[in-house]
Amino acid sequence: MYTTQMDAAKKGIITEEMKTVARKEGFHAEELRKLIACGRVIIPANKNHKSIDPEGIGEGLRTKINVNLGISKDCCNFDIELQKARKAIELNAEAIMDLSSFGKTREFRKQLVGMSPAMIGTVPVYDAVGFYNKELKEITAEEFFEVVERHAEDGVDFMTVHAGINRETARRFKENGRLTNIVSRGGSLLFAWMELTGNENPFYEQFDRLLDIFEKYDVTVSLGDALRPGSINDSTDAPQIQELIVLGELTKRAWDKNVQVMIEGPGHMAINEIAANMVLEKRLCHGAPFYVLGPIVTDVAPGYDHITSAIGGAIAATYGADFLCYVTPAEHLRLPDIDDMKEGIIASKIAAHAADIAKGIKGAREWDYKMSEARRNLDWNRMFELAIDGEKPRKYRESSKPEHEDTCTMCGKMCAVRNMNRVLKGEDINVL
């Protein structure tokens, strides 16, 4: 028998989850097994998540996207968050992270796991404050681990744990200084906890205990980037890189216990630094899958950060990122509503697919070929079927009808596609 997908892969066992992912990706199952055994591909699939339709993340596979949702103290309607979850599933997001940070969230989390074929992620440190209804400094290390175990029991497939911010990396941060300090919510909470209590980060200090929980349920550890840059001014600085080195060391320790790993990466970063950061992560973290927020490539576009993020995400995935966390137009401004969420999902899916074309992922170019074929044939319904989001183009088409069905109201009978089709058949184009 085996304990985790990685354990099975090391033992030469091809699991049902591996077979499913291999079929989806057009891979040979044995080839996929080898990549899982060495940590370059993961299949986050908690043993207790019975409704999951497994997906793989990592080398040679399609770039996947994650959708964040969950309540806060100021916006605490779980029904709305469930609506968002259903929409994310409808739009084929591969992962949903429940980032709820207020109230008794377990009922919501269980409902989400029960209904979702997408993999589910959480950040347990967010939940600890609300669950225990205590001030941060009063929460004990034991209580942090109790929350982790509860999330694992509930079927969460991957958890973000900011184990790389320890007393030493925190010292480096304080000595270097930053324009925007620590912008990771989980990272800032653990930094504050260490400062207030004088203790070491329990997830770093007792990392083996964390791994024991994750191995038991086959939870993937997503090693969080507590020191990710919150502005392009702070990107690729010493604290960010030092934390990445620590994450690489923790990756090997996780693999020794057959726990699957992915690494979380930078938030804000100028375009010209992205490729180098992807190489750094893959080298320092031994080829583990890379999960990035953005990167957001400029700080001056609030309300449009789904676009700044998609630009960065496409570049990051082209150069090695495997998993994109969506960003919505509401980033930095408010909790996203369902329309914001949809905009963020579509932008991230565009970025992921653009990168898959560049990486030569199986089937990526074929999708575009089919769309171009439909455009050449002026087959509107086929275009809508093939579109990442068929609803929006269909609405545009219906809102402004042309005189002739084989044109649109932009060019009318001067349509280049229409006229080339006719001329090449020897027909009169008749543009008046």
N, C-alpha and C positions, 0 to 999 in steps of 0.2 A: 504494500500500500504506500501512499504518499501523503504528505501533510499540506503541501502547497503546489501551485503550478510549477514553480521553479524546482522543487524537490522531485516532482514527477519527471520533469524534463531532464534533470541530471541523471535520473535512474533509467532513462531511455523510454519512458512511458509517454504515449501520445494520448492526452485526455480528450474528453468530448468537447471541452472548451477550445482546445487547440484545433480540433477538427473543424469546428464552427468558424473560427477565425481564419484558418487556412482556406476554407471554401470562399469566404467573403473576399479575401484578398487575392485569390488566385495563386496561392502559395502551395508548395508541397508540404504536407504536415511535418515531415521529417526535418525539412529545412527550417520550419518555424520552431520546432522543438529545440533545435540546436541554438537558435538565437535566444530563446527563453532561458535555456540552461546557463548561458554566459551572461545573462542580464541585459542584453541589448534590446529585447522585446519583453513586454509584460502583458498579462491578461488580468486586470483587476476584477476579481469575481469572488466575493465573500461566499463561503459555504452556506450561509443563511439567507442569501439573496436569491430566492427561488425563481423570481420573475425575470431575471437578467437574460439578455440576449448578448452573449460575450463579444467584446471587441478587443483587438490588440493595439498596443501603442508601441512604436519604436521603429527601428531600422528597417527600411524597405517597405513599410506599410503606409497606407493612406494617412495623411495628417488628420488627427481627430480634434474635435472642439468640445469645450466645456461651457456650461451655462451656470452662472451663480444666481441663487435666489435665497429667500429666507427673510424672516421678520427682524425688525429692530424695535427698540423701545418706543420710537416715535411712529413707526408704521407696523402694527402688530396684528394684521389680518391674515390668518393662515389660509382662509378660503381663496384669497387672491393669489397667494403663493402656489396653491395647488393648481389654479388656473394657469399660471405661468408654467408649471411643470408639465401639464398636459400639452400646452402649446409647444414647449421645447421638444417633447417627444414626437409630436406631430411633424415638427420641422427637422426631425432626424438628428438632433444633437446626440452625440455619443455619450455624454456625461452630464450630470447635474450635481452641483455642490450645494448642499444646504448650509448656509452660513448664518443661520438664525442665532441671534445673540441676546435674546430676552425671553424670559418666561420658561414654562415647562414644555420643552420642545420634543420630548420623546414620542408622544402620540403622533405628531406631525411627521417625524422622521420615519417611524414605522409605517405610516400610511404611504409615504413617498417610496420607500423601499418596496413595499408590497405591490405598488402599481407600476413601477418603472422597469422597462426593459433596458434602459440606459444605466450605465454604472453610476453609483452614488458616492459622492465624497463629502467629507465634513472637516471642520477644524475644531477638535474637541475643546481647545482652550477657550473658544468663544462661548461654548455652552456651559462651561464650569461656573462662570460668574452668575448667570441666570439660574442654573439648576440649584446651586447651594444658597442663592440669595445672600451672598457675602461680599464684602469689599475684597478687592483683589489680594491685598496683603494678608488677609485672614485665611485664604485658601491654602491648604497643605499640599505637599507633593503627593501624598496618598490620595487625596481627593482628585487631583488631576488624573491620576492613573485609573481611578474608579470610573471617571467619565469616559476615558479611552475604552475601557473594557465594555462599558454599556453600549457605546457606538458600535463596537465590533459585534457584540451579541445581536444587535438590531439589524445587522446585515450590511453595514456600510463597506463599500468595496475598496476605497482608498481614503486615507486621512492625511491631511497636511499637519506635520509636526515640525515646529521650528527648533530642531535639536542642534542646529549649527551656531546659534547665538549663545555662547557660554561666557564665563567671566573674562576670558582672554579676548574674544572677538568684541565683546562689549567695551573692554578697555581700549581696543584699537579704534572703535567708533568714537569714543569720547575724546581721544587724543587727536584724531584727524579732523573732527568737525565736519559738518555738512550743512548745505543750504536748507535742505528739507528734512534733516534728521532721519528718524525711522518712520516710514510710512506704512509698513506692513502692520496690520491690526494685531495679528497674533504675535508678531515679533515685538511690537511695542509693549504688549501686555506682559510678555515674559521678561523683557528688559526691565520694565517697571517693577515686576515681582522680585527680580534679583536685587534691584536697587533698594527696594523697600524692606526686604527680609534679610539681605546680606548672604543669601544662599546661592548655590550654583543652580543653573537650569536643570530641573529634575529629568527632563527628557534627554539631556546630554549625559548627566551624571548616572542615570539608571537606564541607559539606552538598551542594554540587554533585556531588562524587564519589559520594556516596550516591545522588543522583538518577539519575546515569548508570547505576548498577547496576539501580535499580528500573525505569527506562525500558526497559532491555534485555530484561527478563523480564516486564514489566507487573506489577510488584509494587506494591500500594497501600501508601503510607506512613501508618502510624497514629502520629500525633505524640503521644507519650506525655506524660502529666501527672506529671512527676517531683515536682512540688510540690503534688500533690493533698492535701487535708486528711485527716488520719488520725483526727480527732476533730471533733465539732461545734464545739468551742472554736476550732479553727483555720480554719474554713471562710470563704471569701470574704475572705481576708487579702491584704495587698500582694504577698507572693511568689507566691501562686496567680495573681493577676490579671496581674502582670508577666510571668510565664511564658506566660500565655494571649496576651498582646500579641505576644510573640516567636513563638509558634506561628502567629498570624495572618500575620506577615511571612513565615515559612517556607512557609506555604500558597501564597502568591502565587508564590514562587520555584519551588515544585514544579509548579504549574499551567503556568508558563512553559515547563517541560520536558515537559509532557503527562503528568506523574505524578499519579495519583489520590491523594486525601488524605482521611483522616478525623481528627478531633481527639478525644483522650481527655479525660474530664472527671472531676469531683469524686467522692471516695469517701464521706466522712462529711459530712453537712450537715443542718441543721434544715429542717423542711418549709417554713417561711416564706421560705427563701432560694432554694429550688430554681428557681422560675419565673424569677427575675431572673438566675440563673446561665445558664439556657438562652438567654435573650435576649442576654446578654453574649457567649457563645460564638458565636452566629450572627452577631452584629454584628462582633465583633473578628476572626473567622475567615471572614468573607465568605460565610456560608451553607454552609460545608463540613459534611458529616454529622458528628454528634456521638455519641460512643461513651462510655457512662458505666458506672462500677462502682457499682451501687446507684442513687442515693446511699443510704447507710445513715443512717437518720433519728434514731437514738438509739444511744448507746454502751453501754447497760446490759443488752443482751440476748444475751450470748454463748450459743451453742447454738441461737439462733433468728434468726440474721442473714439467713437466706433470707427471713424475714418482714419484718424492718426494711428490707431491700434492696428487696423487692417493693413496699412502700409507696412508697419513694422513686423506684423505677424507673417506676411507673405515673404519678406526678406529673411526673417529668422527661420522659417520652415524650409526655405530654399537651401539654407546653409546648415541645417541639422536639427532644428527644433521639431519635435514629434507631436506636440499636443498644444493647442492654443486655447487659452482662457479668453472667452469673449469679453469685450468691453462695450458698454452701451453709450448712447448720447448723454445719459444722466451721470456718467462717471464724474466723481468729485463734487456733484451737485445735490443728488437726492437718491432715495431708493428707486430703482427703475420700475416703471409700470410695464404692462404687457406689451405695449407698442414699442417702448424703448428696448425691451428684451428681444423682440423680433428683429428690430434694426441691428442690434448687436449680433444676433445669431447669423443673419444673412451676411453681414460684413465679414464675420469670422470664417464662414463657409467659403466665401469668395477668396479670402486670403489663403485658406488651406488648399483649395483646389488649384489656385494659381501656382502655389509652391509645388504641388504634386506633379503638375505639368513639367516644371523645371527639373524636378528630381527624377523624372522618368518613371513614376509609379504606374504600375500596370492598370490600363483602362482609362487613365486620366485624359490623354489626348483623344481617345476614341469618343468620349463624351462631347468634346468640342467639335469633332468631325461631324457627329450626328446633328449638332445644332447648326453648323454651317451648311450642311446638306439641306436641312429644313428651311433655312433662310434663302438658299438658292432657289428652292422650289416654292418660295412664298407660302409655305405651309404653316399658317399661324397657330393652329391647334397643336401641331407637333412641337413648335417652338415653346409653347406654354408648358407642354408635358415635360420637356427636357430642361426647362429653366430651374435654377436653384430655388427660386420662388415664382411659381407659375401664377399666383394670384395677382401680383402687382402689374406685370405686363398685360395680363388679360384685361384688367381695369383700364389701363391706359388705352388699349386698342378700342375698347367699347365706348370710351368717353369721347372719342373723336373719330367718327366713321368717314372713310373716304368715299368718293363717288364710285370708284371701281375697287372691287375686292382684292385685286392683285397689286394694290398700292397702299400707301398710308398717307396721312394728311401732311407729312413733311415734304414729300417730293411729288406726290400725285403721279401723273402719267410720265413725269420725267424720272421716275425711279430707275436707277441704274440697273438693279437686278432684273426688273421686269423687262427693260429694253434690251439688255444683253441676251436674256433668254429668247426673246423674239427675233432679234437680229441673227443670232446663231442658228435659228431654225429657218432663216430666210424669209421672215415675216416683216411686214411694215410695222414700225413702232408707233406711229400716230400719236405724237405728244401734245397736239392741240385739242 
